[in-house]
Amino acid sequence: MRSLSVHFVSLLLAAASACQPLLSSAANPSEIQGAGSSAATLVYASWADAYAGATGNAVRYDPVGSTAGLARIKEGSVDFGAADVVPDETRNPAGALVVFPTVVTGAVPVFNLPLPPGSELRMDGATLADVFLGRIQRWNAAQLKALNPGLTLPDLPIVRVVRRDGSGTTHNFSDYLSRVSKSWQSRYGVAARFDWEGEVVQAKGSGEMARQVQQTSGAIGYVDFSYVESRKLRSVTLRNRDGNDVRASPDGFAAALAASPWPSSGDFSTSLTDMPGARSWPITMGTFVMLPRQTTRPEQTRQVVAFFTWAFLHGDELLARSAFVRLPDRVQAKAYRALTTVVDESGRPLGYGGLGMAK
């Protein structure tokens, strides 16, 4: 477990002491409900299990996709929303939602081919884009053979598996393809959902994406790295911005994060895709939580704040055993400060003095 810096702890304590005491989590054993990013399911589930053991409070999370998570928090049907992209001004007018990151992960192309155990399937960004554009339609196409000398690729049709729901993973995947392929940029651009041309297999959520790839010979799709690990999927080795062929890994996500403006500025609004660096994974992404800036349910929102405060202070040891990467101290401190801006209907800040609630 990486220990929190003195600077970060001092920021947390200063923010907490400036507010009224937070209700003890044990004093209000209510259940809180979140929904959104399917990519973040495993980390929120692990945090929720540990939090329930420490406090007795339950956190339920529905992996409905980033777009649906944004819709549900805006309509007030959940206590927090989650997405793998920061909503822009059109989707978060006047900053009505407080948005902060929780962890960093990566989107990963995955495939189902009868290749020898331990063999790698290599692609670069332009070739990956052409595959998902439907321009490369068979696995033994010349472009793929050129990138994989010595590997006998099967004469099978490529089956594209894509998300049918609005997805932050799709947004980050398409953001990367837009940076490395003019053809992708002009045809699709960056979005959370597409009307795909040609024949595709559509899936809802990362779990179904993984299942469809596993059961479809010749399939290629994209999922969060945590599903690669938990479902034992085979992943593409991808050429990064520095020209190195890299495998998706927490070390690669951490390298991309370190090369981004996030650690130096604390600003988490910029994309983490296509970062420089010898080890950087090209499709690194953050995942984010959304809360109403002015809550109509202050007691319930206090419990959400208590949960994420606990996660920032105690979640590192859980992340060390997972496929996710912790936030840099400066970003984590900024995320906590964002929590302190939530107010009730009278404009009064909620209390946050619960830093010692779960040991």
Contacts in CASP RR format, 6 or more apart in sequence:
PFRMAT RR
TARGET T0000
AUTHOR 0000-0000-0000
METHOD contacts of the structure
MODEL  1
MRSLSVHFVSLLLAAASACQPLLSSAANPSEIQGAGSSAATLVYASWADA
YAGATGNAVRYDPVGSTAGLARIKEGSVDFGAADVVPDETRNPAGALVVF
PTVVTGAVPVFNLPLPPGSELRMDGATLADVFLGRIQRWNAAQLKALNPG
LTLPDLPIVRVVRRDGSGTTHNFSDYLSRVSKSWQSRYGVAARFDWEGEV
VQAKGSGEMARQVQQTSGAIGYVDFSYVESRKLRSVTLRNRDGNDVRASP
DGFAAALAASPWPSSGDFSTSLTDMPGARSWPITMGTFVMLPRQTTRPEQ
TRQVVAFFTWAFLHGDELLARSAFVRLPDRVQAKAYRALTTVVDESGRPL
GYGGLGMAK
1 316 0 8 1.000
1 317 0 8 1.000
1 320 0 8 1.000
2 316 0 8 1.000
2 320 0 8 1.000
2 326 0 8 1.000
3 316 0 8 1.000
4 313 0 8 1.000
4 316 0 8 1.000
4 329 0 8 1.000
5 329 0 8 1.000
7 329 0 8 1.000
7 333 0 8 1.000
8 329 0 8 1.000
8 330 0 8 1.000
8 332 0 8 1.000
8 333 0 8 1.000
11 333 0 8 1.000
11 336 0 8 1.000
11 337 0 8 1.000
12 312 0 8 1.000
12 313 0 8 1.000
12 333 0 8 1.000
12 336 0 8 1.000
12 355 0 8 1.000
13 355 0 8 1.000
15 336 0 8 1.000
15 337 0 8 1.000
15 340 0 8 1.000
15 352 0 8 1.000
16 352 0 8 1.000
16 353 0 8 1.000
16 354 0 8 1.000
16 355 0 8 1.000
17 353 0 8 1.000
18 340 0 8 1.000
19 340 0 8 1.000
19 349 0 8 1.000
19 350 0 8 1.000
19 351 0 8 1.000
19 352 0 8 1.000
19 353 0 8 1.000
20 349 0 8 1.000
20 350 0 8 1.000
20 351 0 8 1.000
20 352 0 8 1.000
20 353 0 8 1.000
21 351 0 8 1.000
21 353 0 8 1.000
21 354 0 8 1.000
22 302 0 8 1.000
22 305 0 8 1.000
22 306 0 8 1.000
22 309 0 8 1.000
22 350 0 8 1.000
22 351 0 8 1.000
22 352 0 8 1.000
22 353 0 8 1.000
22 354 0 8 1.000
22 357 0 8 1.000
23 299 0 8 1.000
23 302 0 8 1.000
23 303 0 8 1.000
23 306 0 8 1.000
24 354 0 8 1.000
24 357 0 8 1.000
25 55 0 8 1.000
25 56 0 8 1.000
25 57 0 8 1.000
25 303 0 8 1.000
25 306 0 8 1.000
25 307 0 8 1.000
25 310 0 8 1.000
25 357 0 8 1.000
25 358 0 8 1.000
26 55 0 8 1.000
26 56 0 8 1.000
26 57 0 8 1.000
26 357 0 8 1.000
28 57 0 8 1.000
28 299 0 8 1.000
28 302 0 8 1.000
28 303 0 8 1.000
29 56 0 8 1.000
29 57 0 8 1.000
30 57 0 8 1.000
30 299 0 8 1.000
30 300 0 8 1.000
30 303 0 8 1.000
31 57 0 8 1.000
31 58 0 8 1.000
31 59 0 8 1.000
31 60 0 8 1.000
32 57 0 8 1.000
32 58 0 8 1.000
32 59 0 8 1.000
32 60 0 8 1.000
32 79 0 8 1.000
32 80 0 8 1.000
32 300 0 8 1.000
32 303 0 8 1.000
32 304 0 8 1.000
32 307 0 8 1.000
33 59 0 8 1.000
33 60 0 8 1.000
33 61 0 8 1.000
33 62 0 8 1.000
33 78 0 8 1.000
33 79 0 8 1.000
34 59 0 8 1.000
34 60 0 8 1.000
34 61 0 8 1.000
34 62 0 8 1.000
34 69 0 8 1.000
34 72 0 8 1.000
34 78 0 8 1.000
34 79 0 8 1.000
34 80 0 8 1.000
34 81 0 8 1.000
34 82 0 8 1.000
35 61 0 8 1.000
35 62 0 8 1.000
35 63 0 8 1.000
35 64 0 8 1.000
35 65 0 8 1.000
35 68 0 8 1.000
35 69 0 8 1.000
35 72 0 8 1.000
35 73 0 8 1.000
35 78 0 8 1.000
35 81 0 8 1.000
35 82 0 8 1.000
36 61 0 8 1.000
36 62 0 8 1.000
36 63 0 8 1.000
36 64 0 8 1.000
36 65 0 8 1.000
36 66 0 8 1.000
36 68 0 8 1.000
36 69 0 8 1.000
36 70 0 8 1.000
36 72 0 8 1.000
36 81 0 8 1.000
36 82 0 8 1.000
36 83 0 8 1.000
37 63 0 8 1.000
37 65 0 8 1.000
37 66 0 8 1.000
37 69 0 8 1.000
37 82 0 8 1.000
37 83 0 8 1.000
37 84 0 8 1.000
37 168 0 8 1.000
37 169 0 8 1.000
37 287 0 8 1.000
38 63 0 8 1.000
38 64 0 8 1.000
38 65 0 8 1.000
38 167 0 8 1.000
38 169 0 8 1.000
38 205 0 8 1.000
38 206 0 8 1.000
38 207 0 8 1.000
38 224 0 8 1.000
39 84 0 8 1.000
39 105 0 8 1.000
39 106 0 8 1.000
39 107 0 8 1.000
39 168 0 8 1.000
39 169 0 8 1.000
39 206 0 8 1.000
39 223 0 8 1.000
39 224 0 8 1.000
39 226 0 8 1.000
39 227 0 8 1.000
39 285 0 8 1.000
39 287 0 8 1.000
40 63 0 8 1.000
40 82 0 8 1.000
40 84 0 8 1.000
40 102 0 8 1.000
40 103 0 8 1.000
40 105 0 8 1.000
40 224 0 8 1.000
40 287 0 8 1.000
41 61 0 8 1.000
41 63 0 8 1.000
41 206 0 8 1.000
41 226 0 8 1.000
42 226 0 8 1.000
42 230 0 8 1.000
42 322 0 8 1.000
42 323 0 8 1.000
42 324 0 8 1.000
43 102 0 8 1.000
43 103 0 8 1.000
43 226 0 8 1.000
43 287 0 8 1.000
43 318 0 8 1.000
43 319 0 8 1.000
43 322 0 8 1.000
43 324 0 8 1.000
44 59 0 8 1.000
44 61 0 8 1.000
44 82 0 8 1.000
45 61 0 8 1.000
46 318 0 8 1.000
46 322 0 8 1.000
47 59 0 8 1.000
47 307 0 8 1.000
47 311 0 8 1.000
47 315 0 8 1.000
47 318 0 8 1.000
48 58 0 8 1.000
48 59 0 8 1.000
48 60 0 8 1.000
48 61 0 8 1.000
48 307 0 8 1.000
50 314 0 8 1.000
50 315 0 8 1.000
50 318 0 8 1.000
51 57 0 8 1.000
51 59 0 8 1.000
51 307 0 8 1.000
51 310 0 8 1.000
51 311 0 8 1.000
51 358 0 8 1.000
52 58 0 8 1.000
52 59 0 8 1.000
54 310 0 8 1.000
54 314 0 8 1.000
54 358 0 8 1.000
54 359 0 8 1.000
55 306 0 8 1.000
55 310 0 8 1.000
55 357 0 8 1.000
55 358 0 8 1.000
57 303 0 8 1.000
57 306 0 8 1.000
57 307 0 8 1.000
59 307 0 8 1.000
61 82 0 8 1.000
62 78 0 8 1.000
63 205 0 8 1.000
63 206 0 8 1.000
63 207 0 8 1.000
64 72 0 8 1.000
64 165 0 8 1.000
65 83 0 8 1.000
65 165 0 8 1.000
65 166 0 8 1.000
65 167 0 8 1.000
65 168 0 8 1.000
65 205 0 8 1.000
66 82 0 8 1.000
66 83 0 8 1.000
66 84 0 8 1.000
66 85 0 8 1.000
66 166 0 8 1.000
66 167 0 8 1.000
66 168 0 8 1.000
66 169 0 8 1.000
66 171 0 8 1.000
66 192 0 8 1.000
67 83 0 8 1.000
67 165 0 8 1.000
67 166 0 8 1.000
67 167 0 8 1.000
67 168 0 8 1.000
67 192 0 8 1.000
67 193 0 8 1.000
68 165 0 8 1.000
68 166 0 8 1.000
69 78 0 8 1.000
69 81 0 8 1.000
69 82 0 8 1.000
69 83 0 8 1.000
69 290 0 8 1.000
70 81 0 8 1.000
70 83 0 8 1.000
70 87 0 8 1.000
70 91 0 8 1.000
70 290 0 8 1.000
72 78 0 8 1.000
72 81 0 8 1.000
73 80 0 8 1.000
73 81 0 8 1.000
73 97 0 8 1.000
73 290 0 8 1.000
73 291 0 8 1.000
73 292 0 8 1.000
74 96 0 8 1.000
74 97 0 8 1.000
76 292 0 8 1.000
79 297 0 8 1.000
79 300 0 8 1.000
79 301 0 8 1.000
79 303 0 8 1.000
79 304 0 8 1.000
80 289 0 8 1.000
80 290 0 8 1.000
80 291 0 8 1.000
80 304 0 8 1.000
81 289 0 8 1.000
81 290 0 8 1.000
81 291 0 8 1.000
82 102 0 8 1.000
82 287 0 8 1.000
82 288 0 8 1.000
82 289 0 8 1.000
82 290 0 8 1.000
83 168 0 8 1.000
83 287 0 8 1.000
83 288 0 8 1.000
83 290 0 8 1.000
84 167 0 8 1.000
84 168 0 8 1.000
84 169 0 8 1.000
84 171 0 8 1.000
84 172 0 8 1.000
84 285 0 8 1.000
84 286 0 8 1.000
84 287 0 8 1.000
84 288 0 8 1.000
85 168 0 8 1.000
85 171 0 8 1.000
85 172 0 8 1.000
85 192 0 8 1.000
85 285 0 8 1.000
85 288 0 8 1.000
86 99 0 8 1.000
86 268 0 8 1.000
86 269 0 8 1.000
86 288 0 8 1.000
87 97 0 8 1.000
87 99 0 8 1.000
87 290 0 8 1.000
89 95 0 8 1.000
92 99 0 8 1.000
92 290 0 8 1.000
95 293 0 8 1.000
96 292 0 8 1.000
96 293 0 8 1.000
96 294 0 8 1.000
97 290 0 8 1.000
97 291 0 8 1.000
97 292 0 8 1.000
97 293 0 8 1.000
98 290 0 8 1.000
98 291 0 8 1.000
98 292 0 8 1.000
98 293 0 8 1.000
98 338 0 8 1.000
98 339 0 8 1.000
98 341 0 8 1.000
98 342 0 8 1.000
99 288 0 8 1.000
99 289 0 8 1.000
99 290 0 8 1.000
99 338 0 8 1.000
100 268 0 8 1.000
100 288 0 8 1.000
100 289 0 8 1.000
100 334 0 8 1.000
100 335 0 8 1.000
100 336 0 8 1.000
100 338 0 8 1.000
100 339 0 8 1.000
101 268 0 8 1.000
101 286 0 8 1.000
101 287 0 8 1.000
101 288 0 8 1.000
101 289 0 8 1.000
101 327 0 8 1.000
101 331 0 8 1.000
101 335 0 8 1.000
102 287 0 8 1.000
102 288 0 8 1.000
102 289 0 8 1.000
102 308 0 8 1.000
102 311 0 8 1.000
102 327 0 8 1.000
102 335 0 8 1.000
103 286 0 8 1.000
103 287 0 8 1.000
103 319 0 8 1.000
103 324 0 8 1.000
103 325 0 8 1.000
103 326 0 8 1.000
103 327 0 8 1.000
104 253 0 8 1.000
104 254 0 8 1.000
104 257 0 8 1.000
104 272 0 8 1.000
104 284 0 8 1.000
104 285 0 8 1.000
104 286 0 8 1.000
104 287 0 8 1.000
104 324 0 8 1.000
104 325 0 8 1.000
104 326 0 8 1.000
104 327 0 8 1.000
105 224 0 8 1.000
105 225 0 8 1.000
105 226 0 8 1.000
105 253 0 8 1.000
105 284 0 8 1.000
105 285 0 8 1.000
105 286 0 8 1.000
105 287 0 8 1.000
105 323 0 8 1.000
105 324 0 8 1.000
105 325 0 8 1.000
106 172 0 8 1.000
106 224 0 8 1.000
106 225 0 8 1.000
106 248 0 8 1.000
106 253 0 8 1.000
106 281 0 8 1.000
106 283 0 8 1.000
106 284 0 8 1.000
106 285 0 8 1.000
106 286 0 8 1.000
107 169 0 8 1.000
107 172 0 8 1.000
107 173 0 8 1.000
107 176 0 8 1.000
107 222 0 8 1.000
107 223 0 8 1.000
107 224 0 8 1.000
107 225 0 8 1.000
107 283 0 8 1.000
107 285 0 8 1.000
108 222 0 8 1.000
108 223 0 8 1.000
108 224 0 8 1.000
108 225 0 8 1.000
108 228 0 8 1.000
108 235 0 8 1.000
108 236 0 8 1.000
108 248 0 8 1.000
108 283 0 8 1.000
109 123 0 8 1.000
109 128 0 8 1.000
109 220 0 8 1.000
109 221 0 8 1.000
109 222 0 8 1.000
109 235 0 8 1.000
109 236 0 8 1.000
109 238 0 8 1.000
110 210 0 8 1.000
110 213 0 8 1.000
110 220 0 8 1.000
110 221 0 8 1.000
110 222 0 8 1.000
110 223 0 8 1.000
110 227 0 8 1.000
110 228 0 8 1.000
110 233 0 8 1.000
110 234 0 8 1.000
110 235 0 8 1.000
110 236 0 8 1.000
111 121 0 8 1.000
111 213 0 8 1.000
111 218 0 8 1.000
111 219 0 8 1.000
111 220 0 8 1.000
111 221 0 8 1.000
111 234 0 8 1.000
111 235 0 8 1.000
111 236 0 8 1.000
112 213 0 8 1.000
112 214 0 8 1.000
112 215 0 8 1.000
112 216 0 8 1.000
112 217 0 8 1.000
112 218 0 8 1.000
112 219 0 8 1.000
112 220 0 8 1.000
112 234 0 8 1.000
113 121 0 8 1.000
113 139 0 8 1.000
113 153 0 8 1.000
113 154 0 8 1.000
113 156 0 8 1.000
113 217 0 8 1.000
113 218 0 8 1.000
113 234 0 8 1.000
114 154 0 8 1.000
114 217 0 8 1.000
115 121 0 8 1.000
115 151 0 8 1.000
115 153 0 8 1.000
115 154 0 8 1.000
115 234 0 8 1.000
119 151 0 8 1.000
120 148 0 8 1.000
120 151 0 8 1.000
120 237 0 8 1.000
120 245 0 8 1.000
120 247 0 8 1.000
121 148 0 8 1.000
121 151 0 8 1.000
121 234 0 8 1.000
121 236 0 8 1.000
121 237 0 8 1.000
122 147 0 8 1.000
122 148 0 8 1.000
122 236 0 8 1.000
122 237 0 8 1.000
122 238 0 8 1.000
122 239 0 8 1.000
122 245 0 8 1.000
123 131 0 8 1.000
123 144 0 8 1.000
123 147 0 8 1.000
123 236 0 8 1.000
123 237 0 8 1.000
123 238 0 8 1.000
123 239 0 8 1.000
124 147 0 8 1.000
124 180 0 8 1.000
124 238 0 8 1.000
124 239 0 8 1.000
125 176 0 8 1.000
125 177 0 8 1.000
125 180 0 8 1.000
125 181 0 8 1.000
125 238 0 8 1.000
125 239 0 8 1.000
125 282 0 8 1.000
126 180 0 8 1.000
126 181 0 8 1.000
127 136 0 8 1.000
127 143 0 8 1.000
127 144 0 8 1.000
127 147 0 8 1.000
128 177 0 8 1.000
128 180 0 8 1.000
128 236 0 8 1.000
128 238 0 8 1.000
129 177 0 8 1.000
129 180 0 8 1.000
129 181 0 8 1.000
129 183 0 8 1.000
129 184 0 8 1.000
130 136 0 8 1.000
130 143 0 8 1.000
130 181 0 8 1.000
130 183 0 8 1.000
131 158 0 8 1.000
131 160 0 8 1.000
131 220 0 8 1.000
132 160 0 8 1.000
132 162 0 8 1.000
132 177 0 8 1.000
132 184 0 8 1.000
132 220 0 8 1.000
133 181 0 8 1.000
133 183 0 8 1.000
133 184 0 8 1.000
133 187 0 8 1.000
133 188 0 8 1.000
133 197 0 8 1.000
134 158 0 8 1.000
134 160 0 8 1.000
134 197 0 8 1.000
134 198 0 8 1.000
135 183 0 8 1.000
136 143 0 8 1.000
136 144 0 8 1.000
136 158 0 8 1.000
137 157 0 8 1.000
137 158 0 8 1.000
138 155 0 8 1.000
138 156 0 8 1.000
138 157 0 8 1.000
138 158 0 8 1.000
139 153 0 8 1.000
139 154 0 8 1.000
139 155 0 8 1.000
139 156 0 8 1.000
139 157 0 8 1.000
139 158 0 8 1.000
139 218 0 8 1.000
140 153 0 8 1.000
140 154 0 8 1.000
140 155 0 8 1.000
140 156 0 8 1.000
144 153 0 8 1.000
145 153 0 8 1.000
154 218 0 8 1.000
156 217 0 8 1.000
156 218 0 8 1.000
157 218 0 8 1.000
158 218 0 8 1.000
158 220 0 8 1.000
159 201 0 8 1.000
159 216 0 8 1.000
159 217 0 8 1.000
159 218 0 8 1.000
159 219 0 8 1.000
159 220 0 8 1.000
160 196 0 8 1.000
160 199 0 8 1.000
160 200 0 8 1.000
160 201 0 8 1.000
160 219 0 8 1.000
160 220 0 8 1.000
160 221 0 8 1.000
161 200 0 8 1.000
161 201 0 8 1.000
161 202 0 8 1.000
161 203 0 8 1.000
161 209 0 8 1.000
161 212 0 8 1.000
161 213 0 8 1.000
161 216 0 8 1.000
161 219 0 8 1.000
161 220 0 8 1.000
161 221 0 8 1.000
162 170 0 8 1.000
162 194 0 8 1.000
162 196 0 8 1.000
162 200 0 8 1.000
162 201 0 8 1.000
162 202 0 8 1.000
162 203 0 8 1.000
162 221 0 8 1.000
163 169 0 8 1.000
163 170 0 8 1.000
163 193 0 8 1.000
163 202 0 8 1.000
163 203 0 8 1.000
163 204 0 8 1.000
163 205 0 8 1.000
163 209 0 8 1.000
164 193 0 8 1.000
164 202 0 8 1.000
164 203 0 8 1.000
164 204 0 8 1.000
165 193 0 8 1.000
165 204 0 8 1.000
165 205 0 8 1.000
166 192 0 8 1.000
166 193 0 8 1.000
167 192 0 8 1.000
167 193 0 8 1.000
167 205 0 8 1.000
167 206 0 8 1.000
168 192 0 8 1.000
168 285 0 8 1.000
169 206 0 8 1.000
169 222 0 8 1.000
169 223 0 8 1.000
169 224 0 8 1.000
169 285 0 8 1.000
170 191 0 8 1.000
170 192 0 8 1.000
170 193 0 8 1.000
170 194 0 8 1.000
170 222 0 8 1.000
171 190 0 8 1.000
171 191 0 8 1.000
171 192 0 8 1.000
172 271 0 8 1.000
172 272 0 8 1.000
172 273 0 8 1.000
172 283 0 8 1.000
172 285 0 8 1.000
173 222 0 8 1.000
173 283 0 8 1.000
174 184 0 8 1.000
174 188 0 8 1.000
174 189 0 8 1.000
174 190 0 8 1.000
174 191 0 8 1.000
174 194 0 8 1.000
175 190 0 8 1.000
175 271 0 8 1.000
175 273 0 8 1.000
176 273 0 8 1.000
176 274 0 8 1.000
176 282 0 8 1.000
176 283 0 8 1.000
177 184 0 8 1.000
177 185 0 8 1.000
177 188 0 8 1.000
177 189 0 8 1.000
178 184 0 8 1.000
178 185 0 8 1.000
178 188 0 8 1.000
178 189 0 8 1.000
178 190 0 8 1.000
179 273 0 8 1.000
179 274 0 8 1.000
180 274 0 8 1.000
180 282 0 8 1.000
187 197 0 8 1.000
188 194 0 8 1.000
196 202 0 8 1.000
201 212 0 8 1.000
201 216 0 8 1.000
201 219 0 8 1.000
203 209 0 8 1.000
203 211 0 8 1.000
203 212 0 8 1.000
206 223 0 8 1.000
206 224 0 8 1.000
206 227 0 8 1.000
207 223 0 8 1.000
207 227 0 8 1.000
207 231 0 8 1.000
209 221 0 8 1.000
209 222 0 8 1.000
209 223 0 8 1.000
209 227 0 8 1.000
210 223 0 8 1.000
210 227 0 8 1.000
210 231 0 8 1.000
210 233 0 8 1.000
212 219 0 8 1.000
213 219 0 8 1.000
213 220 0 8 1.000
213 221 0 8 1.000
213 223 0 8 1.000
213 233 0 8 1.000
214 231 0 8 1.000
214 233 0 8 1.000
220 236 0 8 1.000
222 283 0 8 1.000
223 233 0 8 1.000
225 248 0 8 1.000
225 249 0 8 1.000
225 250 0 8 1.000
225 253 0 8 1.000
225 323 0 8 1.000
226 322 0 8 1.000
226 323 0 8 1.000
226 324 0 8 1.000
227 233 0 8 1.000
228 235 0 8 1.000
228 248 0 8 1.000
228 323 0 8 1.000
229 323 0 8 1.000
235 247 0 8 1.000
235 248 0 8 1.000
237 245 0 8 1.000
237 246 0 8 1.000
237 247 0 8 1.000
238 245 0 8 1.000
238 246 0 8 1.000
238 248 0 8 1.000
238 281 0 8 1.000
238 282 0 8 1.000
238 283 0 8 1.000
239 245 0 8 1.000
239 246 0 8 1.000
239 282 0 8 1.000
240 246 0 8 1.000
240 274 0 8 1.000
240 277 0 8 1.000
240 278 0 8 1.000
240 280 0 8 1.000
240 281 0 8 1.000
240 282 0 8 1.000
241 274 0 8 1.000
241 275 0 8 1.000
241 276 0 8 1.000
241 277 0 8 1.000
241 280 0 8 1.000
241 282 0 8 1.000
242 276 0 8 1.000
242 277 0 8 1.000
242 278 0 8 1.000
242 280 0 8 1.000
244 277 0 8 1.000
244 278 0 8 1.000
244 279 0 8 1.000
246 252 0 8 1.000
246 279 0 8 1.000
246 280 0 8 1.000
246 281 0 8 1.000
246 282 0 8 1.000
248 281 0 8 1.000
249 281 0 8 1.000
250 323 0 8 1.000
250 324 0 8 1.000
250 325 0 8 1.000
251 279 0 8 1.000
252 279 0 8 1.000
252 280 0 8 1.000
252 281 0 8 1.000
252 284 0 8 1.000
253 281 0 8 1.000
253 284 0 8 1.000
253 325 0 8 1.000
254 325 0 8 1.000
255 275 0 8 1.000
255 277 0 8 1.000
255 278 0 8 1.000
255 279 0 8 1.000
255 280 0 8 1.000
255 281 0 8 1.000
256 272 0 8 1.000
256 275 0 8 1.000
256 277 0 8 1.000
256 280 0 8 1.000
256 281 0 8 1.000
256 282 0 8 1.000
256 284 0 8 1.000
257 263 0 8 1.000
257 272 0 8 1.000
257 275 0 8 1.000
257 284 0 8 1.000
257 325 0 8 1.000
257 328 0 8 1.000
259 275 0 8 1.000
259 276 0 8 1.000
259 277 0 8 1.000
259 280 0 8 1.000
260 270 0 8 1.000
260 272 0 8 1.000
260 275 0 8 1.000
261 267 0 8 1.000
261 270 0 8 1.000
262 268 0 8 1.000
262 270 0 8 1.000
262 272 0 8 1.000
262 327 0 8 1.000
262 328 0 8 1.000
262 330 0 8 1.000
262 331 0 8 1.000
263 328 0 8 1.000
263 330 0 8 1.000
263 331 0 8 1.000
264 330 0 8 1.000
265 330 0 8 1.000
266 328 0 8 1.000
266 330 0 8 1.000
266 331 0 8 1.000
266 334 0 8 1.000
268 286 0 8 1.000
268 288 0 8 1.000
268 327 0 8 1.000
268 331 0 8 1.000
268 334 0 8 1.000
268 335 0 8 1.000
271 285 0 8 1.000
272 284 0 8 1.000
272 285 0 8 1.000
272 286 0 8 1.000
273 282 0 8 1.000
273 283 0 8 1.000
273 284 0 8 1.000
273 285 0 8 1.000
274 282 0 8 1.000
275 282 0 8 1.000
275 284 0 8 1.000
289 308 0 8 1.000
291 301 0 8 1.000
291 304 0 8 1.000
291 305 0 8 1.000
291 339 0 8 1.000
291 342 0 8 1.000
292 301 0 8 1.000
292 342 0 8 1.000
293 341 0 8 1.000
293 342 0 8 1.000
293 343 0 8 1.000
294 342 0 8 1.000
294 343 0 8 1.000
294 344 0 8 1.000
294 345 0 8 1.000
294 347 0 8 1.000
295 301 0 8 1.000
295 342 0 8 1.000
295 343 0 8 1.000
295 344 0 8 1.000
295 345 0 8 1.000
295 350 0 8 1.000
296 345 0 8 1.000
298 344 0 8 1.000
298 345 0 8 1.000
298 350 0 8 1.000
301 342 0 8 1.000
301 350 0 8 1.000
302 350 0 8 1.000
302 351 0 8 1.000
305 339 0 8 1.000
305 342 0 8 1.000
305 350 0 8 1.000
305 351 0 8 1.000
305 352 0 8 1.000
306 354 0 8 1.000
306 357 0 8 1.000
308 339 0 8 1.000
309 336 0 8 1.000
309 339 0 8 1.000
309 352 0 8 1.000
309 354 0 8 1.000
309 355 0 8 1.000
309 357 0 8 1.000
310 357 0 8 1.000
310 358 0 8 1.000
312 332 0 8 1.000
312 335 0 8 1.000
312 336 0 8 1.000
313 355 0 8 1.000
313 356 0 8 1.000
314 358 0 8 1.000
316 326 0 8 1.000
319 325 0 8 1.000
319 326 0 8 1.000
326 332 0 8 1.000
327 335 0 8 1.000
339 352 0 8 1.000
340 349 0 8 1.000
340 352 0 8 1.000
341 349 0 8 1.000
342 349 0 8 1.000
342 350 0 8 1.000
343 349 0 8 1.000
343 350 0 8 1.000
344 350 0 8 1.000
END
